[in-house]
């Protein structure tokens, strides 16, 4: 009671303890990428995934040099090195 003397402060404390914080966009992306096992992808799915990743990189960092990646290996190497 001394740490949370008002109902508002108590409610704020309880909300912080009981409601998990939303994950950051970085955490969401890492979680999604961790679920992908590249060794299980066939060529078609790998190409489609690579295209999505390329477009996402261009959207997030439109003026960054070196984002014109042309092969799956370059995309996955970029992800491994940057994330």
Jmol script that loads the backbone (N, CA, C; Angstrom):
load data "model"
ATOM      1  N   UNK A   1       0.815  -1.185   0.000  1.00  0.00           N
ATOM      2  CA  UNK A   1       0.000   0.000   0.000  1.00  0.00           C
ATOM      3  C   UNK A   1       0.863   1.254   0.000  1.00  0.00           C
ATOM      4  N   UNK A   2       2.020   1.191   0.641  1.00  0.00           N
ATOM      5  CA  UNK A   2       2.875   2.373   0.683  1.00  0.00           C
ATOM      6  C   UNK A   2       3.524   2.646  -0.667  1.00  0.00           C
ATOM      7  N   UNK A   3       3.779   1.589  -1.443  1.00  0.00           N
ATOM      8  CA  UNK A   3       4.389   1.771  -2.762  1.00  0.00           C
ATOM      9  C   UNK A   3       3.389   2.261  -3.802  1.00  0.00           C
ATOM     10  N   UNK A   4       2.098   1.996  -3.568  1.00  0.00           N
ATOM     11  CA  UNK A   4       1.051   2.364  -4.529  1.00  0.00           C
ATOM     12  C   UNK A   4      -0.125   2.955  -3.743  1.00  0.00           C
ATOM     13  N   UNK A   5       0.033   4.189  -3.283  1.00  0.00           N
ATOM     14  CA  UNK A   5      -0.952   4.764  -2.368  1.00  0.00           C
ATOM     15  C   UNK A   5      -2.290   5.166  -2.980  1.00  0.00           C
ATOM     16  N   UNK A   6      -2.367   5.220  -4.295  1.00  0.00           N
ATOM     17  CA  UNK A   6      -3.647   5.577  -4.919  1.00  0.00           C
ATOM     18  C   UNK A   6      -4.116   4.426  -5.803  1.00  0.00           C
ATOM     19  N   UNK A   7      -5.387   4.440  -6.098  1.00  0.00           N
ATOM     20  CA  UNK A   7      -5.956   3.414  -6.975  1.00  0.00           C
ATOM     21  C   UNK A   7      -5.316   3.496  -8.356  1.00  0.00           C
ATOM     22  N   UNK A   8      -5.067   4.695  -8.834  1.00  0.00           N
ATOM     23  CA  UNK A   8      -4.464   4.870 -10.157  1.00  0.00           C
ATOM     24  C   UNK A   8      -3.064   4.277 -10.196  1.00  0.00           C
ATOM     25  N   UNK A   9      -2.265   4.538  -9.175  1.00  0.00           N
ATOM     26  CA  UNK A   9      -0.907   3.990  -9.131  1.00  0.00           C
ATOM     27  C   UNK A   9      -0.932   2.477  -8.970  1.00  0.00           C
ATOM     28  N   UNK A  10      -1.856   1.957  -8.187  1.00  0.00           N
ATOM     29  CA  UNK A  10      -1.983   0.517  -8.025  1.00  0.00           C
ATOM     30  C   UNK A  10      -2.407  -0.134  -9.339  1.00  0.00           C
ATOM     31  N   UNK A  11      -3.361   0.473 -10.033  1.00  0.00           N
ATOM     32  CA  UNK A  11      -3.813  -0.059 -11.320  1.00  0.00           C
ATOM     33  C   UNK A  11      -2.675  -0.040 -12.338  1.00  0.00           C
ATOM     34  N   UNK A  12      -1.906   1.037 -12.357  1.00  0.00           N
ATOM     35  CA  UNK A  12      -0.756   1.107 -13.260  1.00  0.00           C
ATOM     36  C   UNK A  12       0.266   0.021 -12.964  1.00  0.00           C
ATOM     37  N   UNK A  13       0.533  -0.194 -11.691  1.00  0.00           N
ATOM     38  CA  UNK A  13       1.475  -1.242 -11.296  1.00  0.00           C
ATOM     39  C   UNK A  13       0.958  -2.622 -11.712  1.00  0.00           C
ATOM     40  N   UNK A  14      -0.296  -2.901 -11.419  1.00  0.00           N
ATOM     41  CA  UNK A  14      -0.868  -4.203 -11.762  1.00  0.00           C
ATOM     42  C   UNK A  14      -0.899  -4.430 -13.273  1.00  0.00           C
ATOM     43  N   UNK A  15      -1.225  -3.397 -14.016  1.00  0.00           N
ATOM     44  CA  UNK A  15      -1.240  -3.524 -15.477  1.00  0.00           C
ATOM     45  C   UNK A  15       0.161  -3.845 -15.991  1.00  0.00           C
ATOM     46  N   UNK A  16       1.170  -3.200 -15.423  1.00  0.00           N
ATOM     47  CA  UNK A  16       2.538  -3.476 -15.827  1.00  0.00           C
ATOM     48  C   UNK A  16       2.997  -4.874 -15.483  1.00  0.00           C
ATOM     49  N   UNK A  17       2.484  -5.411 -14.392  1.00  0.00           N
ATOM     50  CA  UNK A  17       2.868  -6.753 -13.956  1.00  0.00           C
ATOM     51  C   UNK A  17       2.078  -7.856 -14.657  1.00  0.00           C
ATOM     52  N   UNK A  18       0.819  -7.603 -14.963  1.00  0.00           N
ATOM     53  CA  UNK A  18      -0.057  -8.649 -15.477  1.00  0.00           C
ATOM     54  C   UNK A  18      -0.192  -8.667 -16.994  1.00  0.00           C
ATOM     55  N   UNK A  19      -0.010  -7.530 -17.637  1.00  0.00           N
ATOM     56  CA  UNK A  19      -0.158  -7.435 -19.078  1.00  0.00           C
ATOM     57  C   UNK A  19       1.240  -7.390 -19.692  1.00  0.00           C
ATOM     58  N   UNK A  20       1.580  -8.386 -20.493  1.00  0.00           N
ATOM     59  CA  UNK A  20       2.925  -8.372 -21.076  1.00  0.00           C
ATOM     60  C   UNK A  20       3.088  -7.210 -22.050  1.00  0.00           C
ATOM     61  N   UNK A  21       4.286  -6.683 -22.094  1.00  0.00           N
ATOM     62  CA  UNK A  21       4.582  -5.602 -23.033  1.00  0.00           C
ATOM     63  C   UNK A  21       4.541  -6.150 -24.459  1.00  0.00           C
ATOM     64  N   UNK A  22       4.132  -5.312 -25.398  1.00  0.00           N
ATOM     65  CA  UNK A  22       4.117  -5.727 -26.795  1.00  0.00           C
ATOM     66  C   UNK A  22       5.550  -5.901 -27.271  1.00  0.00           C
ATOM     67  N   UNK A  23       5.803  -6.945 -28.042  1.00  0.00           N
ATOM     68  CA  UNK A  23       7.162  -7.121 -28.554  1.00  0.00           C
ATOM     69  C   UNK A  23       7.504  -6.025 -29.556  1.00  0.00           C
ATOM     70  N   UNK A  24       8.775  -5.691 -29.617  1.00  0.00           N
ATOM     71  CA  UNK A  24       9.226  -4.677 -30.565  1.00  0.00           C
ATOM     72  C   UNK A  24       9.156  -5.246 -31.989  1.00  0.00           C
ATOM     73  N   UNK A  25       9.147  -4.368 -32.987  1.00  0.00           N
ATOM     74  CA  UNK A  25       9.158  -4.863 -34.369  1.00  0.00           C
ATOM     75  C   UNK A  25      10.370  -5.758 -34.640  1.00  0.00           C
ATOM     76  N   UNK A  26      11.516  -5.419 -34.055  1.00  0.00           N
ATOM     77  CA  UNK A  26      12.712  -6.245 -34.232  1.00  0.00           C
ATOM     78  C   UNK A  26      12.498  -7.646 -33.661  1.00  0.00           C
ATOM     79  N   UNK A  27      11.892  -7.712 -32.470  1.00  0.00           N
ATOM     80  CA  UNK A  27      11.625  -9.016 -31.864  1.00  0.00           C
ATOM     81  C   UNK A  27      10.642  -9.833 -32.702  1.00  0.00           C
ATOM     82  N   UNK A  28       9.630  -9.175 -33.247  1.00  0.00           N
ATOM     83  CA  UNK A  28       8.667  -9.872 -34.100  1.00  0.00           C
ATOM     84  C   UNK A  28       9.336 -10.436 -35.346  1.00  0.00           C
ATOM     85  N   UNK A  29      10.213  -9.629 -35.956  1.00  0.00           N
ATOM     86  CA  UNK A  29      10.910 -10.079 -37.156  1.00  0.00           C
ATOM     87  C   UNK A  29      11.838 -11.237 -36.838  1.00  0.00           C
ATOM     88  N   UNK A  30      12.594 -11.119 -35.752  1.00  0.00           N
ATOM     89  CA  UNK A  30      13.502 -12.204 -35.362  1.00  0.00           C
ATOM     90  C   UNK A  30      12.718 -13.498 -35.100  1.00  0.00           C
ATOM     91  N   UNK A  31      11.593 -13.388 -34.434  1.00  0.00           N
ATOM     92  CA  UNK A  31      10.767 -14.559 -34.138  1.00  0.00           C
ATOM     93  C   UNK A  31      10.289 -15.219 -35.428  1.00  0.00           C
ATOM     94  N   UNK A  32       9.840 -14.403 -36.371  1.00  0.00           N
ATOM     95  CA  UNK A  32       9.364 -14.949 -37.642  1.00  0.00           C
ATOM     96  C   UNK A  32      10.509 -15.613 -38.409  1.00  0.00           C
ATOM     97  N   UNK A  33      11.662 -14.978 -38.450  1.00  0.00           N
ATOM     98  CA  UNK A  33      12.801 -15.555 -39.168  1.00  0.00           C
ATOM     99  C   UNK A  33      13.311 -16.823 -38.499  1.00  0.00           C
ATOM    100  N   UNK A  34      13.237 -16.866 -37.179  1.00  0.00           N
ATOM    101  CA  UNK A  34      13.681 -18.067 -36.459  1.00  0.00           C
ATOM    102  C   UNK A  34      12.814 -19.275 -36.779  1.00  0.00           C
ATOM    103  N   UNK A  35      11.576 -19.042 -37.178  1.00  0.00           N
ATOM    104  CA  UNK A  35      10.671 -20.149 -37.497  1.00  0.00           C
ATOM    105  C   UNK A  35      10.929 -20.736 -38.882  1.00  0.00           C
ATOM    106  N   UNK A  36      11.737 -20.051 -39.685  1.00  0.00           N
ATOM    107  CA  UNK A  36      12.014 -20.517 -41.044  1.00  0.00           C
ATOM    108  C   UNK A  36      13.296 -21.344 -41.034  1.00  0.00           C
ATOM    109  N   UNK A  37      13.189 -22.564 -41.520  1.00  0.00           N
ATOM    110  CA  UNK A  37      14.357 -23.428 -41.676  1.00  0.00           C
ATOM    111  C   UNK A  37      14.690 -23.452 -43.164  1.00  0.00           C
ATOM    112  N   UNK A  38      15.715 -22.702 -43.585  1.00  0.00           N
ATOM    113  CA  UNK A  38      16.029 -22.620 -45.013  1.00  0.00           C
ATOM    114  C   UNK A  38      16.280 -23.984 -45.662  1.00  0.00           C
ATOM    115  N   UNK A  39      16.731 -24.948 -44.894  1.00  0.00           N
ATOM    116  CA  UNK A  39      17.014 -26.268 -45.480  1.00  0.00           C
ATOM    117  C   UNK A  39      15.738 -27.002 -45.889  1.00  0.00           C
ATOM    118  N   UNK A  40      14.595 -26.553 -45.419  1.00  0.00           N
ATOM    119  CA  UNK A  40      13.336 -27.213 -45.769  1.00  0.00           C
ATOM    120  C   UNK A  40      12.625 -26.557 -46.943  1.00  0.00           C
ATOM    121  N   UNK A  41      13.180 -25.466 -47.466  1.00  0.00           N
ATOM    122  CA  UNK A  41      12.528 -24.726 -48.551  1.00  0.00           C
ATOM    123  C   UNK A  41      12.938 -25.276 -49.908  1.00  0.00           C
ATOM    124  N   UNK A  42      11.956 -25.426 -50.782  1.00  0.00           N
ATOM    125  CA  UNK A  42      12.302 -25.774 -52.156  1.00  0.00           C
ATOM    126  C   UNK A  42      12.658 -24.486 -52.891  1.00  0.00           C
ATOM    127  N   UNK A  43      13.117 -24.609 -54.126  1.00  0.00           N
ATOM    128  CA  UNK A  43      13.598 -23.439 -54.872  1.00  0.00           C
ATOM    129  C   UNK A  43      12.528 -22.369 -55.038  1.00  0.00           C
ATOM    130  N   UNK A  44      11.292 -22.794 -55.313  1.00  0.00           N
ATOM    131  CA  UNK A  44      10.208 -21.827 -55.515  1.00  0.00           C
ATOM    132  C   UNK A  44       9.952 -21.016 -54.247  1.00  0.00           C
ATOM    133  N   UNK A  45       9.845 -21.705 -53.107  1.00  0.00           N
ATOM    134  CA  UNK A  45       9.583 -21.001 -51.856  1.00  0.00           C
ATOM    135  C   UNK A  45      10.774 -20.132 -51.457  1.00  0.00           C
ATOM    136  N   UNK A  46      11.978 -20.625 -51.694  1.00  0.00           N
ATOM    137  CA  UNK A  46      13.176 -19.844 -51.375  1.00  0.00           C
ATOM    138  C   UNK A  46      13.211 -18.553 -52.202  1.00  0.00           C
ATOM    139  N   UNK A  47      12.874 -18.661 -53.491  1.00  0.00           N
ATOM    140  CA  UNK A  47      12.861 -17.481 -54.359  1.00  0.00           C
ATOM    141  C   UNK A  47      11.799 -16.478 -53.913  1.00  0.00           C
ATOM    142  N   UNK A  48      10.615 -16.987 -53.549  1.00  0.00           N
ATOM    143  CA  UNK A  48       9.550 -16.087 -53.107  1.00  0.00           C
ATOM    144  C   UNK A  48       9.918 -15.412 -51.795  1.00  0.00           C
ATOM    145  N   UNK A  49      10.504 -16.170 -50.886  1.00  0.00           N
ATOM    146  CA  UNK A  49      10.934 -15.600 -49.610  1.00  0.00           C
ATOM    147  C   UNK A  49      12.028 -14.563 -49.835  1.00  0.00           C
ATOM    148  N   UNK A  50      12.974 -14.873 -50.706  1.00  0.00           N
ATOM    149  CA  UNK A  50      14.048 -13.930 -51.011  1.00  0.00           C
ATOM    150  C   UNK A  50      13.484 -12.635 -51.591  1.00  0.00           C
ATOM    151  N   UNK A  51      12.492 -12.740 -52.468  1.00  0.00           N
ATOM    152  CA  UNK A  51      11.879 -11.547 -53.057  1.00  0.00           C
ATOM    153  C   UNK A  51      11.186 -10.699 -51.991  1.00  0.00           C
ATOM    154  N   UNK A  52      10.487 -11.352 -51.077  1.00  0.00           N
ATOM    155  CA  UNK A  52       9.820 -10.619 -49.986  1.00  0.00           C
ATOM    156  C   UNK A  52      10.854  -9.917 -49.116  1.00  0.00           C
ATOM    157  N   UNK A  53      11.926 -10.609 -48.785  1.00  0.00           N
ATOM    158  CA  UNK A  53      12.971 -10.010 -47.952  1.00  0.00           C
ATOM    159  C   UNK A  53      13.642  -8.844 -48.671  1.00  0.00           C
ATOM    160  N   UNK A  54      13.916  -9.002 -49.961  1.00  0.00           N
ATOM    161  CA  UNK A  54      14.521  -7.903 -50.720  1.00  0.00           C
ATOM    162  C   UNK A  54      13.614  -6.676 -50.715  1.00  0.00           C
ATOM    163  N   UNK A  55      12.343  -6.881 -50.971  1.00  0.00           N
ATOM    164  CA  UNK A  55      11.411  -5.759 -50.997  1.00  0.00           C
ATOM    165  C   UNK A  55      11.313  -5.101 -49.620  1.00  0.00           C
ATOM    166  N   UNK A  56      11.301  -5.909 -48.576  1.00  0.00           N
ATOM    167  CA  UNK A  56      11.239  -5.373 -47.219  1.00  0.00           C
ATOM    168  C   UNK A  56      12.471  -4.540 -46.910  1.00  0.00           C
ATOM    169  N   UNK A  57      13.636  -5.032 -47.284  1.00  0.00           N
ATOM    170  CA  UNK A  57      14.869  -4.272 -47.057  1.00  0.00           C
ATOM    171  C   UNK A  57      14.849  -2.952 -47.818  1.00  0.00           C
ATOM    172  N   UNK A  58      14.388  -2.992 -49.054  1.00  0.00           N
ATOM    173  CA  UNK A  58      14.306  -1.748 -49.835  1.00  0.00           C
ATOM    174  C   UNK A  58      13.316  -0.756 -49.217  1.00  0.00           C
ATOM    175  N   UNK A  59      12.242  -1.279 -48.636  1.00  0.00           N
ATOM    176  CA  UNK A  59      11.247  -0.421 -48.001  1.00  0.00           C
ATOM    177  C   UNK A  59      11.792   0.200 -46.719  1.00  0.00           C
ATOM    178  N   UNK A  60      12.486  -0.617 -45.926  1.00  0.00           N
ATOM    179  CA  UNK A  60      13.012  -0.125 -44.649  1.00  0.00           C
ATOM    180  C   UNK A  60      14.198   0.804 -44.813  1.00  0.00           C
ATOM    181  N   UNK A  61      15.062   0.520 -45.797  1.00  0.00           N
ATOM    182  CA  UNK A  61      16.275   1.304 -45.983  1.00  0.00           C
ATOM    183  C   UNK A  61      16.422   1.604 -47.479  1.00  0.00           C
ATOM    184  N   UNK A  62      15.611   2.517 -47.994  1.00  0.00           N
ATOM    185  CA  UNK A  62      15.576   2.724 -49.444  1.00  0.00           C
ATOM    186  C   UNK A  62      16.884   3.243 -50.048  1.00  0.00           C
ATOM    187  N   UNK A  63      17.677   3.992 -49.301  1.00  0.00           N
ATOM    188  CA  UNK A  63      18.885   4.591 -49.864  1.00  0.00           C
ATOM    189  C   UNK A  63      20.164   3.879 -49.446  1.00  0.00           C
ATOM    190  N   UNK A  64      20.046   2.763 -48.763  1.00  0.00           N
ATOM    191  CA  UNK A  64      21.247   2.076 -48.277  1.00  0.00           C
ATOM    192  C   UNK A  64      21.962   1.377 -49.428  1.00  0.00           C
ATOM    193  N   UNK A  65      23.286   1.546 -49.471  1.00  0.00           N
ATOM    194  CA  UNK A  65      24.043   0.835 -50.509  1.00  0.00           C
ATOM    195  C   UNK A  65      24.111  -0.649 -50.170  1.00  0.00           C
ATOM    196  N   UNK A  66      24.247  -1.470 -51.189  1.00  0.00           N
ATOM    197  CA  UNK A  66      24.439  -2.896 -50.966  1.00  0.00           C
ATOM    198  C   UNK A  66      23.177  -3.694 -50.745  1.00  0.00           C
ATOM    199  N   UNK A  67      22.011  -3.075 -50.915  1.00  0.00           N
ATOM    200  CA  UNK A  67      20.776  -3.826 -50.716  1.00  0.00           C
ATOM    201  C   UNK A  67      20.233  -4.401 -52.020  1.00  0.00           C
ATOM    202  N   UNK A  68      20.972  -4.221 -53.094  1.00  0.00           N
ATOM    203  CA  UNK A  68      20.545  -4.817 -54.355  1.00  0.00           C
ATOM    204  C   UNK A  68      21.110  -6.232 -54.421  1.00  0.00           C
ATOM    205  N   UNK A  69      20.505  -7.108 -53.651  1.00  0.00           N
ATOM    206  CA  UNK A  69      20.979  -8.476 -53.546  1.00  0.00           C
ATOM    207  C   UNK A  69      20.278  -9.324 -54.587  1.00  0.00           C
ATOM    208  N   UNK A  70      21.040 -10.154 -55.271  1.00  0.00           N
ATOM    209  CA  UNK A  70      20.424 -10.874 -56.372  1.00  0.00           C
ATOM    210  C   UNK A  70      20.220 -12.365 -56.126  1.00  0.00           C
ATOM    211  N   UNK A  71      20.889 -12.934 -55.148  1.00  0.00           N
ATOM    212  CA  UNK A  71      20.726 -14.372 -54.952  1.00  0.00           C
ATOM    213  C   UNK A  71      20.220 -14.679 -53.551  1.00  0.00           C
ATOM    214  N   UNK A  72      19.654 -15.862 -53.408  1.00  0.00           N
ATOM    215  CA  UNK A  72      19.159 -16.310 -52.107  1.00  0.00           C
ATOM    216  C   UNK A  72      20.286 -16.323 -51.080  1.00  0.00           C
ATOM    217  N   UNK A  73      21.447 -16.808 -51.514  1.00  0.00           N
ATOM    218  CA  UNK A  73      22.577 -16.904 -50.595  1.00  0.00           C
ATOM    219  C   UNK A  73      22.969 -15.536 -50.070  1.00  0.00           C
ATOM    220  N   UNK A  74      22.950 -14.517 -50.954  1.00  0.00           N
ATOM    221  CA  UNK A  74      23.291 -13.162 -50.527  1.00  0.00           C
ATOM    222  C   UNK A  74      22.268 -12.630 -49.530  1.00  0.00           C
ATOM    223  N   UNK A  75      20.998 -12.921 -49.767  1.00  0.00           N
ATOM    224  CA  UNK A  75      19.944 -12.478 -48.847  1.00  0.00           C
ATOM    225  C   UNK A  75      20.145 -13.099 -47.473  1.00  0.00           C
ATOM    226  N   UNK A  76      20.303 -14.426 -47.426  1.00  0.00           N
ATOM    227  CA  UNK A  76      20.446 -15.091 -46.144  1.00  0.00           C
ATOM    228  C   UNK A  76      21.761 -14.709 -45.459  1.00  0.00           C
ATOM    229  N   UNK A  77      22.821 -14.479 -46.226  1.00  0.00           N
ATOM    230  CA  UNK A  77      24.081 -14.014 -45.635  1.00  0.00           C
ATOM    231  C   UNK A  77      23.889 -12.623 -45.046  1.00  0.00           C
ATOM    232  N   UNK A  78      23.160 -11.763 -45.746  1.00  0.00           N
ATOM    233  CA  UNK A  78      22.885 -10.427 -45.215  1.00  0.00           C
ATOM    234  C   UNK A  78      22.117 -10.512 -43.916  1.00  0.00           C
ATOM    235  N   UNK A  79      21.103 -11.351 -43.878  1.00  0.00           N
ATOM    236  CA  UNK A  79      20.298 -11.506 -42.667  1.00  0.00           C
ATOM    237  C   UNK A  79      21.170 -12.032 -41.535  1.00  0.00           C
ATOM    238  N   UNK A  80      21.961 -13.053 -41.817  1.00  0.00           N
ATOM    239  CA  UNK A  80      22.828 -13.621 -40.783  1.00  0.00           C
ATOM    240  C   UNK A  80      23.805 -12.586 -40.238  1.00  0.00           C
ATOM    241  N   UNK A  81      24.344 -11.747 -41.116  1.00  0.00           N
ATOM    242  CA  UNK A  81      25.344 -10.773 -40.690  1.00  0.00           C
ATOM    243  C   UNK A  81      24.754  -9.539 -40.033  1.00  0.00           C
ATOM    244  N   UNK A  82      23.564  -9.152 -40.436  1.00  0.00           N
ATOM    245  CA  UNK A  82      22.975  -7.916 -39.945  1.00  0.00           C
ATOM    246  C   UNK A  82      22.065  -8.119 -38.753  1.00  0.00           C
ATOM    247  N   UNK A  83      21.465  -9.270 -38.616  1.00  0.00           N
ATOM    248  CA  UNK A  83      20.557  -9.500 -37.501  1.00  0.00           C
ATOM    249  C   UNK A  83      21.274 -10.328 -36.496  1.00  0.00           C
TER     250      UNK A  83
END
end "model"
wireframe off; spacefill off
backbone 0.3
color backbone group
